[in-house]
Amino acid sequence: MDSDPKVVVKRFYDGVYPTWKPEALDEVIASNFRGHAGAGADLPQLKESISSFKGAFPDLDVDVVHLVREGDMVSAWVTYTGTHQGEFAGVSGSGRDIKIAGWDLFRVENGKVAELTQYCDLFTLMNQIGALPTAAPA
């Protein structure tokens, strides 16, 4: 299996998002994995985080816009698209389409993801699913 950090990150996205199976992470995540921000602190929390997103947006897809590598670090700028079909942050499925930006920073060690920091544009997401109050015109 190729251990080039960019190839590992591509395997992460290709194996995780199209057909979500939590066990797919076992193939690309190191046993000593540490997560930050949206990724959770460890592998079980990462699986829960992605499961929660896929539960609310079952057709969630990710388009990798940019992958930039420096040493063992890979920065990914991604676009997530999907349909809000299940509960997310206390908001029942609205049927609305979403499109948000995300940024992931990976550290790859021995051909597996050892560390991951994930951020996405939650403000835009919450606005797109109708979770934010609208201001009355002045």
TINU-802096 format. One line per field, with one value per residue: residue in three letters; residue number from 0; z, y, x of N, C-alpha, C in turn. Coordinates in pm, whole numbers, plus 50000, padded with zeros to 5 digits. Atoms other than C-alpha are relative to their C-alpha. Last residue first. Layout:
% residues N
kolvo [ALA / ...]
kegu [NUM / ...]
n.zz [Z / ...]
n.yy [Y / ...]
n.xx [X / ...]
ca.zz [Z / ...]
ca.yy [Y / ...]
ca.xx [X / ...]
c.zz [Z / ...]
c.yy [Y / ...]
c.xx [X / ...]
END
This chain:
% residues 138
kolvo [ALA / PRO / ALA / ALA / THR / PRO / LEU / ALA / GLY / ILE / GLN / ASN / MET / LEU / THR / PHE / LEU / ASP / CYS / TYR / GLN / THR / LEU / GLU / ALA / VAL / LYS / GLY / ASN / GLU / VAL / ARG / PHE / LEU / ASP / TRP / GLY / ALA / ILE / LYS / ILE / ASP / ARG / GLY / SER / GLY / SER / VAL / GLY / ALA / PHE / GLU / GLY / GLN / HIS / THR / GLY / THR / TYR / THR / VAL / TRP / ALA / SER / VAL / MET / ASP / GLY / GLU / ARG / VAL / LEU / HIS / VAL / VAL / ASP / VAL / ASP / LEU / ASP / PRO / PHE / ALA / GLY / LYS / PHE / SER / SER / ILE / SER / GLU / LYS / LEU / GLN / PRO / LEU / ASP / ALA / GLY / ALA / GLY / ALA / HIS / GLY / ARG / PHE / ASN / SER / ALA / ILE / VAL / GLU / ASP / LEU / ALA / GLU / PRO / LYS / TRP / THR / PRO / TYR / VAL / GLY / ASP / TYR / PHE / ARG / LYS / VAL / VAL / VAL / LYS / PRO / ASP / SER / ASP / MET]
kegu [137 / 136 / 135 / 134 / 133 / 132 / 131 / 130 / 129 / 128 / 127 / 126 / 125 / 124 / 123 / 122 / 121 / 120 / 119 / 118 / 117 / 116 / 115 / 114 / 113 / 112 / 111 / 110 / 109 / 108 / 107 / 106 / 105 / 104 / 103 / 102 / 101 / 100 / 99 / 98 / 97 / 96 / 95 / 94 / 93 / 92 / 91 / 90 / 89 / 88 / 87 / 86 / 85 / 84 / 83 / 82 / 81 / 80 / 79 / 78 / 77 / 76 / 75 / 74 / 73 / 72 / 71 / 70 / 69 / 68 / 67 / 66 / 65 / 64 / 63 / 62 / 61 / 60 / 59 / 58 / 57 / 56 / 55 / 54 / 53 / 52 / 51 / 50 / 49 / 48 / 47 / 46 / 45 / 44 / 43 / 42 / 41 / 40 / 39 / 38 / 37 / 36 / 35 / 34 / 33 / 32 / 31 / 30 / 29 / 28 / 27 / 26 / 25 / 24 / 23 / 22 / 21 / 20 / 19 / 18 / 17 / 16 / 15 / 14 / 13 / 12 / 11 / 10 / 9 / 8 / 7 / 6 / 5 / 4 / 3 / 2 / 1 / 0]
n.zz [49918 / 50070 / 50062 / 49946 / 50102 / 50011 / 49948 / 49854 / 49939 / 49956 / 50113 / 50077 / 49918 / 49992 / 50129 / 50010 / 49933 / 49987 / 50113 / 49985 / 50099 / 49952 / 50090 / 49937 / 49858 / 49940 / 49940 / 50093 / 50041 / 49943 / 50041 / 49984 / 49968 / 49994 / 49920 / 50002 / 49886 / 50010 / 49905 / 50062 / 49938 / 50045 / 50069 / 50143 / 50069 / 50143 / 50078 / 50109 / 49951 / 49902 / 49982 / 49901 / 49862 / 49990 / 49857 / 49972 / 49958 / 50050 / 49966 / 50006 / 50058 / 50011 / 50100 / 49980 / 50120 / 49983 / 49964 / 49914 / 49955 / 49910 / 49996 / 49907 / 49995 / 50088 / 49956 / 50116 / 49981 / 50091 / 49987 / 50133 / 50048 / 50143 / 50033 / 49959 / 50104 / 50123 / 49971 / 49999 / 50140 / 50065 / 49954 / 50059 / 50142 / 50014 / 49975 / 50110 / 50032 / 49939 / 49872 / 50013 / 50045 / 50049 / 49944 / 50076 / 49919 / 50058 / 49904 / 49868 / 49915 / 49876 / 50028 / 50100 / 49940 / 49936 / 50105 / 50003 / 49899 / 49915 / 49862 / 49939 / 50097 / 50027 / 49890 / 49925 / 50090 / 50058 / 49893 / 49956 / 50105 / 49981 / 49880 / 50040 / 50082 / 49923 / 50030 / 49876 / 50014 / 50000]
n.yy [49876 / 49883 / 49923 / 49866 / 49896 / 49907 / 49867 / 50002 / 49920 / 50092 / 50071 / 49909 / 49973 / 50120 / 50013 / 49888 / 50033 / 49874 / 49971 / 49883 / 49974 / 49885 / 49931 / 49882 / 50003 / 49870 / 49984 / 50033 / 50141 / 50071 / 50140 / 50041 / 50137 / 50008 / 50109 / 50006 / 50064 / 50019 / 49928 / 49996 / 49923 / 50031 / 49897 / 50027 / 49896 / 49996 / 50114 / 49958 / 49976 / 49892 / 49948 / 49896 / 50044 / 50096 / 50010 / 49962 / 50104 / 49976 / 50102 / 49952 / 50085 / 49908 / 50023 / 49910 / 49975 / 49928 / 50098 / 50107 / 49956 / 50080 / 49944 / 50078 / 49984 / 49889 / 49950 / 49971 / 49906 / 50028 / 49911 / 49994 / 50133 / 49973 / 49880 / 50024 / 50085 / 49922 / 49897 / 50067 / 50021 / 49871 / 49942 / 50080 / 49966 / 49871 / 50014 / 50068 / 50131 / 50020 / 50071 / 50141 / 50085 / 49928 / 49866 / 49908 / 49889 / 49882 / 49893 / 50041 / 50065 / 49927 / 49882 / 50026 / 50087 / 49917 / 49954 / 50087 / 49961 / 50118 / 49995 / 50105 / 50047 / 49924 / 49963 / 50114 / 50097 / 49945 / 49960 / 50125 / 50033 / 49909 / 50044 / 50120 / 49957 / 49934 / 49858 / 49923 / 49878 / 49883]
n.xx [49996 / 49946 / 50109 / 50021 / 49986 / 50113 / 49968 / 49985 / 50108 / 50106 / 50059 / 50085 / 50119 / 50082 / 50069 / 50093 / 50126 / 50073 / 50089 / 50087 / 50104 / 50076 / 50092 / 50059 / 49969 / 50028 / 50133 / 50107 / 49996 / 49886 / 49993 / 49860 / 49962 / 49855 / 49947 / 49855 / 49936 / 49856 / 49915 / 49868 / 49893 / 49864 / 49923 / 50002 / 50076 / 49972 / 50050 / 50088 / 50134 / 49995 / 49865 / 49974 / 50016 / 50110 / 50033 / 50138 / 50093 / 50135 / 50099 / 50137 / 50104 / 50113 / 50104 / 50112 / 50079 / 50126 / 50102 / 49952 / 49869 / 49917 / 49866 / 49919 / 49855 / 49965 / 49871 / 49917 / 49890 / 49889 / 49884 / 49939 / 49960 / 49982 / 50077 / 50138 / 50061 / 50016 / 50100 / 50131 / 50038 / 50016 / 50127 / 50107 / 50001 / 50067 / 50144 / 50070 / 49943 / 49868 / 50005 / 49960 / 50109 / 50116 / 50021 / 50083 / 50049 / 50064 / 49972 / 50050 / 49900 / 49972 / 49916 / 49896 / 49899 / 49897 / 49909 / 49882 / 49902 / 49990 / 49953 / 50083 / 50100 / 50123 / 50089 / 50051 / 50063 / 50122 / 50091 / 50066 / 50098 / 50113 / 50071 / 50073 / 50115 / 50105 / 49989 / 49996 / 49922 / 50084]
ca.zz [50936 / 50781 / 51035 / 51095 / 51015 / 51289 / 51215 / 51185 / 50832 / 50690 / 50479 / 50772 / 50992 / 50715 / 50651 / 51019 / 51038 / 50779 / 50831 / 51042 / 51088 / 51259 / 51198 / 51344 / 51280 / 50937 / 50802 / 50566 / 50834 / 50976 / 50810 / 50970 / 50829 / 50824 / 50709 / 50582 / 50492 / 50269 / 50261 / 50016 / 50154 / 49994 / 50192 / 50275 / 50618 / 50839 / 51201 / 51366 / 51705 / 51588 / 51289 / 51260 / 50936 / 50568 / 50508 / 50151 / 50050 / 49945 / 50115 / 49953 / 50047 / 50116 / 50227 / 50403 / 50413 / 50670 / 50662 / 50471 / 50324 / 50118 / 49964 / 49854 / 49694 / 49582 / 49730 / 49660 / 49943 / 49925 / 50185 / 50053 / 50405 / 50537 / 50895 / 50953 / 50747 / 50976 / 51292 / 51150 / 51069 / 51427 / 51578 / 51370 / 51469 / 51834 / 51817 / 51643 / 51898 / 52016 / 51793 / 51425 / 51447 / 51657 / 51703 / 51652 / 51772 / 51616 / 51798 / 51617 / 51284 / 51063 / 50699 / 50714 / 51039 / 50882 / 50649 / 50962 / 51002 / 50670 / 50476 / 50105 / 49919 / 50226 / 50388 / 50141 / 49876 / 50136 / 50345 / 50038 / 49904 / 50238 / 50210 / 49852 / 49969 / 50253 / 50025 / 50206 / 49906 / 50000]
ca.yy [54775 / 54441 / 54167 / 53950 / 53582 / 53334 / 53065 / 52697 / 52713 / 52427 / 52669 / 52905 / 52622 / 52510 / 52863 / 52908 / 52558 / 52635 / 52327 / 52249 / 51924 / 51858 / 51513 / 51317 / 50976 / 50913 / 50601 / 50516 / 50502 / 50842 / 51093 / 51424 / 51557 / 51908 / 51931 / 52239 / 52253 / 52460 / 52423 / 52327 / 52225 / 52118 / 52152 / 51856 / 52007 / 51721 / 51809 / 52071 / 51980 / 52017 / 51794 / 51574 / 51383 / 51462 / 51773 / 51710 / 51698 / 51890 / 51923 / 52125 / 52052 / 52227 / 51964 / 52026 / 51737 / 51707 / 51442 / 51667 / 51957 / 51849 / 52055 / 51899 / 52136 / 52108 / 51769 / 51727 / 51564 / 51402 / 51380 / 51171 / 51066 / 51426 / 51406 / 51049 / 51110 / 51402 / 51200 / 50903 / 51133 / 51257 / 50913 / 50756 / 51040 / 50990 / 50618 / 50699 / 50956 / 51315 / 51430 / 51513 / 51836 / 52010 / 51785 / 51416 / 51192 / 50851 / 50605 / 50304 / 50479 / 50558 / 50444 / 50087 / 50129 / 50423 / 50187 / 50025 / 50324 / 50241 / 50543 / 50477 / 50786 / 50953 / 50722 / 50523 / 50790 / 51062 / 50862 / 50701 / 51053 / 51134 / 50826 / 50919 / 51269 / 51126 / 50884 / 50550 / 50345 / 50000]
ca.xx [46492 / 46398 / 46339 / 46642 / 46623 / 46687 / 46942 / 46850 / 46710 / 46920 / 47129 / 47189 / 47316 / 47551 / 47678 / 47758 / 47905 / 48174 / 48387 / 48691 / 48880 / 49214 / 49358 / 49649 / 49803 / 49653 / 49818 / 50107 / 50376 / 50277 / 50048 / 49957 / 49632 / 49486 / 49126 / 48947 / 48581 / 48358 / 47983 / 47711 / 47375 / 47051 / 46730 / 46509 / 46451 / 46562 / 46496 / 46717 / 46863 / 47221 / 47146 / 46841 / 46799 / 46743 / 46954 / 47070 / 47434 / 47742 / 48080 / 48357 / 48716 / 49044 / 49293 / 49622 / 49866 / 50144 / 50419 / 50658 / 50463 / 50168 / 49891 / 49565 / 49314 / 48950 / 48865 / 48496 / 48307 / 47967 / 47695 / 47402 / 47304 / 47311 / 47183 / 47299 / 47616 / 47707 / 47646 / 47835 / 48129 / 48146 / 48087 / 48367 / 48599 / 48500 / 48582 / 48915 / 49034 / 48986 / 48700 / 48748 / 48549 / 48818 / 49121 / 49194 / 49471 / 49538 / 49768 / 49619 / 49671 / 49371 / 49357 / 49223 / 49029 / 48847 / 48661 / 48516 / 48283 / 48113 / 48003 / 47964 / 48090 / 48243 / 48496 / 48699 / 48756 / 48820 / 49067 / 49225 / 49294 / 49460 / 49682 / 49778 / 49872 / 50085 / 50278 / 50246 / 50132 / 50000]
c.zz [49951 / 50089 / 49928 / 49926 / 50064 / 49890 / 49985 / 50060 / 50151 / 50075 / 50043 / 49888 / 49929 / 50077 / 50001 / 49871 / 49993 / 50059 / 50034 / 49879 / 50038 / 49891 / 50074 / 49897 / 50075 / 50151 / 50060 / 50057 / 49915 / 49960 / 50052 / 49976 / 50030 / 50054 / 49994 / 50095 / 49981 / 50126 / 49974 / 50090 / 49913 / 50075 / 49960 / 49919 / 49852 / 49928 / 49853 / 49919 / 49895 / 50049 / 50094 / 50005 / 50095 / 50141 / 50017 / 50146 / 50022 / 50047 / 49940 / 50029 / 49995 / 49926 / 50011 / 49887 / 50039 / 49864 / 50021 / 50027 / 50102 / 50035 / 50106 / 49993 / 50102 / 49991 / 49898 / 50051 / 49871 / 50025 / 49909 / 50001 / 49863 / 49933 / 49851 / 49962 / 50036 / 49893 / 49876 / 50024 / 49991 / 49855 / 49930 / 50038 / 49930 / 49855 / 49985 / 50029 / 49892 / 49958 / 50047 / 50128 / 49991 / 49957 / 49931 / 50073 / 49910 / 50108 / 49956 / 50106 / 50137 / 50086 / 50125 / 49980 / 49904 / 50057 / 50058 / 49889 / 49996 / 50103 / 50070 / 50143 / 50059 / 49900 / 49952 / 50103 / 50077 / 49913 / 49940 / 50111 / 50035 / 49894 / 50022 / 50118 / 49955 / 49917 / 50071 / 49976 / 50130 / 50000]
c.yy [50101 / 50125 / 50119 / 50067 / 50134 / 50103 / 50091 / 50137 / 50006 / 50072 / 49902 / 49924 / 50095 / 50026 / 49878 / 49991 / 50115 / 49973 / 50125 / 50007 / 50124 / 50032 / 50113 / 50072 / 50116 / 49990 / 50139 / 50009 / 49959 / 49853 / 49939 / 49851 / 49994 / 49863 / 50004 / 49891 / 50002 / 49931 / 49967 / 50087 / 49993 / 50086 / 49948 / 50101 / 49971 / 50096 / 50019 / 49878 / 50043 / 50038 / 50119 / 50038 / 50112 / 49950 / 49913 / 49974 / 50058 / 49885 / 50040 / 49882 / 50075 / 49924 / 50107 / 49978 / 50088 / 50022 / 50063 / 49899 / 49897 / 50072 / 49923 / 50056 / 49903 / 50015 / 50104 / 50060 / 50012 / 50106 / 49954 / 50091 / 49999 / 49869 / 50030 / 50117 / 49966 / 49918 / 50085 / 50100 / 49932 / 49984 / 50132 / 50058 / 49924 / 50047 / 50133 / 49980 / 49933 / 49871 / 49971 / 49922 / 49853 / 49901 / 50063 / 50132 / 50093 / 50101 / 50134 / 50107 / 49967 / 49920 / 50079 / 50118 / 49975 / 49914 / 50086 / 50038 / 49916 / 50033 / 49867 / 49983 / 49896 / 49938 / 50057 / 50034 / 49885 / 49899 / 50049 / 50029 / 49872 / 49975 / 50086 / 49948 / 49881 / 50046 / 50072 / 50149 / 50080 / 50124]
c.xx [49902 / 49992 / 50063 / 49884 / 49968 / 50026 / 49879 / 50028 / 50008 / 49888 / 49890 / 49928 / 49904 / 49872 / 49908 / 49919 / 49899 / 49861 / 49920 / 49908 / 49919 / 49899 / 49930 / 49914 / 49934 / 50022 / 49986 / 49860 / 49879 / 49991 / 50130 / 50002 / 50149 / 50037 / 50152 / 50044 / 50151 / 50051 / 50146 / 50086 / 50124 / 50098 / 50138 / 50080 / 49982 / 49908 / 50031 / 49959 / 49900 / 49860 / 49994 / 50147 / 50034 / 49975 / 49876 / 49971 / 49862 / 49912 / 49865 / 49908 / 49867 / 49892 / 49892 / 49901 / 49882 / 49933 / 49863 / 49891 / 50048 / 50128 / 50079 / 50141 / 50059 / 50152 / 50047 / 50129 / 50078 / 50107 / 50112 / 50123 / 50066 / 50044 / 50000 / 49910 / 49855 / 49928 / 49971 / 49887 / 49864 / 49954 / 49973 / 49863 / 49888 / 49997 / 49925 / 49851 / 49916 / 50068 / 50142 / 49982 / 50032 / 49891 / 49878 / 49982 / 49921 / 49958 / 49939 / 50023 / 49942 / 50097 / 50039 / 50095 / 50117 / 50112 / 50112 / 50098 / 50128 / 50107 / 49987 / 50047 / 49905 / 49903 / 49867 / 49895 / 49936 / 49927 / 49868 / 49900 / 49925 / 49893 / 49876 / 49917 / 49916 / 49879 / 49885 / 50022 / 49995 / 50089]
END
